[in-house]
Amino acid sequence: MATKLLLLTGLLLYTFCGCGSKRANATHQPFTYSVQDISHPFYDLSRPVKVWNLPGLLKEVSGNAWVDENHLLLIEDLHPNLYLVRLEKEGIIEKTIPFAKQGDEKFDVEDVALAGNTAYALWSHGVIYEIEHWNSKPSVHRWETGLTKKNNTEGVCFDPVSHNLLIACKNKSGDEDQKKSSRAVYLFNLSSGKLKEEPFLLIHKKDLKDKENEVSNFYPSAGAGQPQTHDLYILSTKETKAMVVYSYEGKLKSFQLIDQKRIPQPEGISFSPNGDLYISTEGKHKEPSKVLEFHPLE
């Protein structure tokens, strides 16, 4: 009897320790399944708490990053500059910080992220400009990620969990095993200067259904991590104006369409440390570009 008990105890310990070991050594793998209910919003995008018009120079605003309660760091498509904007009755450009020479090379600057005193600006051709001490004595380093203009890189955010960057592709996912309608988010390792080969996250068209059960195309235009939950929020602006929310592990949690009359071309997204959401939208026709602030739903 004692021998049997010893054998049973040993088997249980092996099973428990073995599972723990697998968890400890597990690596992030992108989920590819859908969920049953993704209609629950975490922010009501039809009810902004505040709205700021932006100056004409930022008509084609393409990204934003939260600096403090009175400032955002913005970029726009055509010029390789950072713009420190003070949010008052309207957005006022307080400072312009160039980070690359214009030259003959056409820039299409798509998004910006902040981590402490370092800013990261993303070019659509898969290039990242790391601007250290951006607000005092900028020092610029150019990273080649391995992604190209075929991927059309449009979204970048700093991942506080891994201390690396996440890059969203608007076009080709870069994963040959995926359908053309799938979109990918990749992790760029700042220590090694290399892109992780497997996507951090895959966005599948078949998963994104509205209330009428219609499937929507999705073209990532910006992304940001929610600081309290570490959920990843991603905007789409081409064809479908929408926002998706994925858990850090890759589970689809929310999909909501955006009213293009209120937010005609959502191109930038960021969060304050307390979870307030900031979306920037390009100007359309005679309407100026804007920044809208939203608070999380209870």
N, C-alpha and C positions, 0 to 999 in steps of 0.2 A: 504493500500500500504506500509506504514512504517513497519507494522508488518511483511509483506512478505519479505521485504528487510532485516530486522533483522534476520529472520529465515534463509534466504539464506546466509547471512554473517556468521552466526554461523556454518552452515553446511560446508562452505568452510574452515573456521578456524579449525574445527574438523578434516576434511580430511587432511589438510596440516600438522597439528601438529601430527596427528596419524602416517603419513608416516615418518615424521622426527624421531619420537620415535622409530619406527621399525628399522630405519637405525642405530640409536645410539646404540640400544641394540643387533644389529645383531652380530652373531658369525661367524667365518670363517668356511665355508663349502666347501669341495672339489668339484670342477666341474667335471662332468663326460661326457660332450659332446665334440665332435671333432669340428674342424674348417675346412673351405673349402680349404684354402691355407696355408700350413705350410712349403712351400719350401723356403721361404725367409730367408737367413742366416743373422745373425747379426755380425758374424766374419767369414772370409774366412779361413777355416782350412787347405786349400791347400797351403797357403802362409804365413808361419811364418815370423815374423820380425827378430827374433833371435832364435838360437838353441844352447843349451849347452849340451855337453856330461857329464855324471856323472861318478864318480869313481865306481870301481867294487863292493865295499861294498854296493852300492845302486842299484845293478843290478835289484833287485825286488822292486824298489820304488813303493809305493802304495798310497801316498798322499802328497800334498804340500799345504802350506799356505804362503801368501805374508807377508814379514816382512818389507822390505824397497826396494828401487830401486836396491840395490845390493845384497839382501839376500832373500832366501826362507827358510822356515822350512819344512824339509822333514821327512818322515818315510818310512820304508821298512818292508816287511811282517814278517820277522823271529825274529826280536829282538825288545823288548820294549824300544826303544830309540828315542829321537828326535835328528835330525841332522840339525844344522844351516849351511847352504851352501852359500858360497859367489860365486856370478855369475861373472866370469871373462871370459877368453877365454874358459875355461871349468868350470864346477862346482867343487868347492873345499870345502871339509868338514872343517869348521872352529871350530866347537864345537860339542861334542856328549853329550847328556843329558839323562841318564837313568831315567825311571819313574816307573819301576816295576822290581821285581826280576824275573830272567828267570826261575830258578828252573826246575822242571820236567814238568811243565805245558807248553804245546805247544801254542805259541802265533801266531796269525794271525792278525797283526795290519794293519788296512785297510785304515784309513783316519785321517786327522788332520785338526783342525780349530784353528784360533786365535781370541781372543777378548781382546785387550789391552795387559796386561801382563800375561794373562792366555791362556794356550794352552789346547786343548781337543783332546785326541787321542782315536780312536774308535777300539775296538776289535770286530771281526766278531761274537762273541757270545753275542752281545748286551750289552757289558760293556763299559762305558766311563771312561777314566782317565782324571781328571781335574788337570792340573799342573799349579798352581799359581806361579808367579815370575819365570817362566821357564828358563830365561836367567841369573838369579842371584843366588837366593837361593830357588830352587824348593820345593814346598810343594804339595803333591799329595793326592787327594781324589778319591776314586773309587765309581762310581755310577752304580748300577744295574738298568737297564732301564725297565726290564720286557720283552724285546725282547730276543730271544735266537739264538743259532746256526742254528735252523730251518729257521729262518728269514734271516740269513746270512747278518748281518748289514755291509754295505760296504762304505756308504757315510755319512759324518757329516759336517755341516756348522753352523756357528753362525748366527742367525737371528737378524739383528739390529733393526727390527721393534718391535718384542716382547721381545728381549733380552733373547731368549732361543735358544735351539739347534734344528736343523732339522736332522733327521736320515733316510737314504734311505736303504730299504731292497732289497737285490739282489734276494732272493727267495720268500718264502711265504709272502703274504701281511699281514697276521694276521687278515684279515677281512673275516669272513666266508661267507659273502654275495657276495664276489667278485670271479671272475673266477681265475683259477690257473695261467693264463697268466698275470693277473694284478699285478702291483708292487705298493708298498706304501711308502710314506714318512710320518714320524711321528714327532710330536713336543714334545720335552722333556723339561719340565718346570724346570729350574735350581733353582728356589726358593723353590718349593715343593719337588723336586727330584722325580717327577712322570711323566710318559708318558701319554699324552692325548690319551684317548681311541680311538677316531675316527681319521682316517688318515687325516693329513694336506693336502695331495695331493694323488690322485690315477692316475697311469699311465696305460692306457689301450692299449693293443696290437692292437686292431682294429683301433685305431686312428692314428697309426704310419705307414703311407704309403709313399713309395718313389715315384720318378718321373714316374716309370712304374706301379704305383698303387699297388705294392706288399706290403703286410703287413709284418712287422718285429717284431721278438721277441726283448725284451728289458730287460737287466739285469743291474740295476744301479751299478756302480763301484765308483762313487764320485759325489759330488754336491757342488755348491757354489752359493751365491747370488751376483748378479751384483749390486755394491754399488750405482749406479746412478738411476737405474730403479727398483731395488728390484726384478727383474725377477730371477727365480730359474733355473740354468743351471745344467743339470745332464748328466753324461757320461754313456755309456754302452760299455763293452769290451768283454763279452762272446758271441760267435756267431756273433751278430751284433755290429760292431764298429760304434758308433753314438753319437750324442749329441742332447738332447731336451731342449727347452726353454719354461718355463711356467711363466705366470704372477703371481704376488704374490697372486692374487685371485684364481689362479688355471686354467686359460685359456691357452690352448696349443697354442704357438705362432710360434714355429719353430721346425723342425725335419730335421737333416742332417746327412747323412752317412759320415764316416771318412775313408780316404784312409789308409788301414793298412800297406801299404809299407812305408808311411811317419810316421804314428803313430800306431805302431803294437799292443800296448796294453795300451790304455789310462786308467790310474788308479788314476790320481790326477788332481784337477782343483782348481784354485783360481783367485782372481782379485786384482789388485792394486786399490787404491782409485779413480784413474782417469779412470778406466774401462778397462785397459789392462788385457788380459787374459793369464794365464799360465797353460799349460797342461803338466803333467809329464807322461811318458810312460816307461814301463819296457823294459829292453833289451831283444833281441831275438837272439838266436844262438851266433854269434860272434859280434853282434851289441851291443853297450853300451846302457844303459838307458839314457834318454834325458829329458830335459825341453825345451818346445817351447813357445815362446811369440807371441801373436797375438794382433793386434790393432783393435778396432771396425771399422766397415765399415761406410762410410759417408752416 
